[in-house]
Amino acid sequence: MDENETLTFEVTRRTVIETGTTALLLTTLPRAALAADSADAGPPPTPVSIELQINGHSHSLTLDPRTTLLDALREHLALTGSKKGCDHGQCGACTVLIEGRRINSCLTLAVMHDGQSVTTIEGLAEGDHLHPLQTAFVEHDGFQCGYCTSGQICSAAGMLAESRTGMPSYVTEDLTQPMAELTDVEIRERMSGNICRCAAYPNIVAAIKQAAGSPT
């Protein structure tokens, strides 16, 4: 093609119809596929009865077996301190403690924890006495918007318990020691599953370091 030549496009009634039809198919086919999948899914599963031990109190629930622990806490028990951030186990905002171990409550089903002890952010304080981590987060301003804070604190409580039992992390240098020193690097690695979108990480690390030296 000569460099002085220009391309021209002829818009006809046929091209307009073809383009419109293609766009319509692209928007309606996924919906049709979803509707077909829904029709083939059959009736919902039979609800099941479970007993959850949450923050020292027993709760009897009848749930769809597909209900996550997070939804059971928030939607059925009004314990909204545990936040639904990503709902894919990537941000840590929903972290709670199961038998003292931290877990993303959005990734586990409520029925899997029938009879087990669950601790949420609402259960960490003892009456009017805040947990040392809660006190440290306030003193060090370890939050900004606060959305991730409950997950950060619950995760930190589980992490401190892990470190006290001698559990090493990926960055622990001396595995012969009974307990790794909780340096900034250690804390950051051990808390890497909890995201703070406000980036209050230095204050969070400082709060955890303070709480690490406090009795729980």
C-alpha positions as CSV (number, residue, x, y, z in Angstrom):
1,M,0.0,0.0,0.0
2,D,1.3,3.4,-0.9
3,E,2.1,5.5,2.2
4,N,-0.1,8.3,0.9
5,E,-3.1,6.0,0.6
6,T,-5.7,5.9,3.4
7,L,-7.9,3.1,4.6
8,T,-11.7,3.7,4.4
9,F,-14.4,1.7,6.1
10,E,-17.8,1.4,4.8
11,V,-20.5,1.2,7.4
12,T,-23.5,-0.7,6.0
13,R,-26.8,-1.8,7.5
14,R,-25.4,-5.4,7.5
15,T,-22.3,-4.5,9.6
16,V,-24.4,-2.6,12.1
17,I,-26.8,-5.6,12.5
18,E,-23.9,-8.1,12.8
19,T,-22.1,-5.9,15.4
20,G,-25.2,-5.5,17.4
21,T,-26.0,-9.2,17.3
22,T,-22.5,-10.1,18.5
23,A,-22.7,-7.7,21.4
24,L,-26.1,-9.0,22.4
25,L,-24.9,-12.6,22.4
26,L,-21.8,-11.7,24.5
27,T,-24.1,-10.2,27.2
28,T,-26.8,-12.8,27.3
29,L,-25.0,-16.1,26.9
30,P,-23.3,-15.9,30.3
31,R,-26.6,-15.2,32.0
32,A,-28.2,-18.1,30.1
33,A,-25.4,-20.4,31.2
34,L,-25.8,-19.4,34.8
35,A,-29.5,-20.0,34.6
36,A,-28.9,-23.5,33.2
37,D,-26.4,-24.3,35.9
38,S,-28.9,-23.1,38.6
39,A,-31.7,-25.3,37.1
40,D,-29.4,-28.3,37.1
41,A,-28.3,-27.8,40.7
42,G,-31.4,-29.3,42.2
43,P,-32.9,-28.5,45.6
44,P,-30.8,-26.9,48.3
45,P,-29.2,-29.2,50.9
46,T,-31.1,-30.0,54.1
47,P,-30.2,-27.6,57.0
48,V,-28.2,-29.1,59.8
49,S,-28.2,-28.3,63.5
50,I,-24.9,-27.4,65.2
51,E,-23.6,-26.1,68.5
52,L,-21.0,-23.4,68.5
53,Q,-19.0,-22.4,71.6
54,I,-18.4,-18.7,70.8
55,N,-16.6,-16.4,73.3
56,G,-17.5,-18.7,76.2
57,H,-21.2,-19.0,75.3
58,S,-23.0,-21.8,73.6
59,H,-25.1,-21.1,70.5
60,S,-27.4,-23.6,68.8
61,L,-27.9,-22.9,65.1
62,T,-29.7,-24.5,62.2
63,L,-27.8,-23.7,59.0
64,D,-27.4,-24.5,55.4
65,P,-24.3,-26.7,55.5
66,R,-22.7,-24.5,53.0
67,T,-22.7,-21.5,55.4
68,T,-19.2,-20.2,56.2
69,L,-18.2,-19.6,59.8
70,L,-17.9,-15.9,58.9
71,D,-21.5,-15.7,57.7
72,A,-22.7,-17.7,60.7
73,L,-21.0,-15.1,63.0
74,R,-22.2,-12.0,61.1
75,E,-25.6,-13.0,59.7
76,H,-26.9,-15.4,62.3
77,L,-25.3,-14.2,65.6
78,A,-24.8,-10.5,64.9
79,L,-21.1,-10.7,65.8
80,T,-20.0,-8.3,63.2
81,G,-16.5,-7.6,64.6
82,S,-15.1,-10.1,62.1
83,K,-15.1,-8.4,58.8
84,K,-15.8,-9.7,55.3
85,G,-13.0,-8.2,53.3
86,C,-12.1,-10.2,50.2
87,D,-14.2,-13.3,51.1
88,H,-11.4,-15.4,49.5
89,G,-8.9,-15.8,52.4
90,Q,-6.5,-13.2,51.0
91,C,-6.8,-10.2,53.4
92,G,-7.2,-11.7,56.9
93,A,-10.0,-9.3,58.0
94,C,-12.1,-12.2,59.0
95,T,-9.5,-13.9,61.2
96,V,-10.8,-15.6,64.4
97,L,-9.4,-18.1,66.8
98,I,-10.5,-21.8,66.7
99,E,-9.3,-23.6,69.8
100,G,-6.7,-20.9,70.2
101,R,-5.4,-21.2,66.6
102,R,-6.0,-18.4,64.0
103,I,-8.1,-19.2,61.0
104,N,-9.7,-17.3,58.1
105,S,-13.4,-17.7,58.9
106,C,-14.4,-17.0,55.3
107,L,-12.7,-20.2,54.2
108,T,-14.2,-22.6,56.6
109,L,-17.7,-24.0,57.0
110,A,-19.6,-23.4,60.3
111,V,-20.5,-27.1,60.5
112,M,-16.8,-28.1,60.6
113,H,-16.5,-26.5,64.0
114,D,-19.5,-28.0,65.8
115,G,-18.7,-28.1,69.5
116,Q,-15.3,-26.3,69.1
117,S,-14.3,-23.1,71.0
118,V,-14.4,-20.0,68.8
119,T,-13.0,-16.7,69.9
120,T,-13.8,-13.5,68.0
121,I,-12.6,-9.9,68.6
122,E,-15.7,-9.5,70.8
123,G,-14.4,-12.2,73.2
124,L,-10.8,-11.0,73.7
125,A,-11.5,-8.4,76.4
126,E,-12.4,-9.4,79.9
127,G,-15.3,-7.1,80.8
128,D,-13.9,-3.6,80.9
129,H,-10.3,-4.8,80.7
130,L,-9.0,-4.7,77.2
131,H,-6.7,-7.5,75.9
132,P,-3.0,-6.3,75.9
133,L,-3.1,-6.3,72.1
134,Q,-6.2,-4.1,72.1
135,T,-4.5,-1.7,74.5
136,A,-1.3,-1.7,72.5
137,F,-3.2,-1.0,69.2
138,V,-4.8,2.0,70.8
139,E,-1.6,3.3,72.3
140,H,0.4,2.9,69.1
141,D,-2.5,4.0,66.8
142,G,-2.3,0.7,65.0
143,F,-5.2,1.4,62.8
144,Q,-6.7,4.1,60.5
145,C,-10.0,3.1,58.9
146,G,-10.2,0.2,61.3
147,Y,-11.7,-2.3,58.9
148,C,-8.8,-4.8,59.2
149,T,-8.2,-4.2,62.9
150,S,-10.2,-7.0,64.4
151,G,-8.5,-9.5,62.1
152,Q,-5.1,-8.0,62.8
153,I,-5.6,-8.3,66.6
154,C,-7.0,-11.9,66.5
155,S,-4.2,-12.9,64.1
156,A,-1.6,-11.3,66.4
157,A,-3.1,-13.2,69.4
158,G,-2.8,-16.5,67.6
159,M,0.7,-15.6,66.3
160,L,2.0,-14.7,69.8
161,A,0.6,-18.1,71.1
162,E,2.4,-19.8,68.2
163,S,5.7,-18.1,69.0
164,R,5.5,-18.9,72.7
165,T,5.3,-22.6,71.8
166,G,8.5,-22.3,69.8
167,M,6.9,-22.4,66.3
168,P,9.5,-20.9,63.8
169,S,8.7,-18.8,60.8
170,Y,10.2,-18.6,57.3
171,V,12.7,-16.0,58.5
172,T,13.7,-17.5,61.8
173,E,17.5,-17.6,61.8
174,D,18.3,-19.8,64.7
175,L,16.1,-22.9,65.0
176,T,17.9,-24.2,68.0
177,Q,16.4,-21.5,70.3
178,P,13.2,-22.5,72.2
179,M,11.5,-19.3,71.0
180,A,12.4,-16.9,68.2
181,E,13.0,-13.3,69.1
182,L,10.1,-11.3,67.8
183,T,12.0,-8.7,65.7
184,D,10.2,-6.4,63.2
185,V,11.2,-8.9,60.5
186,E,9.7,-11.8,62.4
187,I,6.5,-10.0,63.2
188,R,6.0,-8.9,59.6
189,E,6.6,-12.4,58.3
190,R,4.2,-14.0,60.8
191,M,1.5,-11.3,60.1
192,S,1.9,-11.3,56.4
193,G,-1.5,-12.9,55.9
194,N,-3.2,-9.8,57.3
195,I,-3.4,-6.8,54.9
196,C,-3.9,-3.2,56.0
197,R,-4.9,-1.2,53.0
198,C,-4.2,2.0,55.0
199,A,-0.6,0.8,55.4
200,A,-0.4,1.3,59.2
201,Y,2.1,-1.5,59.3
202,P,4.9,0.2,61.4
203,N,2.3,1.0,64.1
204,I,0.9,-2.5,64.0
205,V,4.4,-4.0,64.4
206,A,5.1,-1.6,67.3
207,A,1.8,-2.6,69.0
208,I,2.5,-6.3,68.7
209,K,6.0,-5.9,70.0
210,Q,4.6,-4.1,73.1
211,A,2.0,-6.8,73.6
212,A,4.5,-9.6,73.2
213,G,6.1,-8.5,76.5
214,S,2.7,-8.3,78.4
215,P,1.0,-11.1,80.2
216,T,-2.1,-12.4,78.5
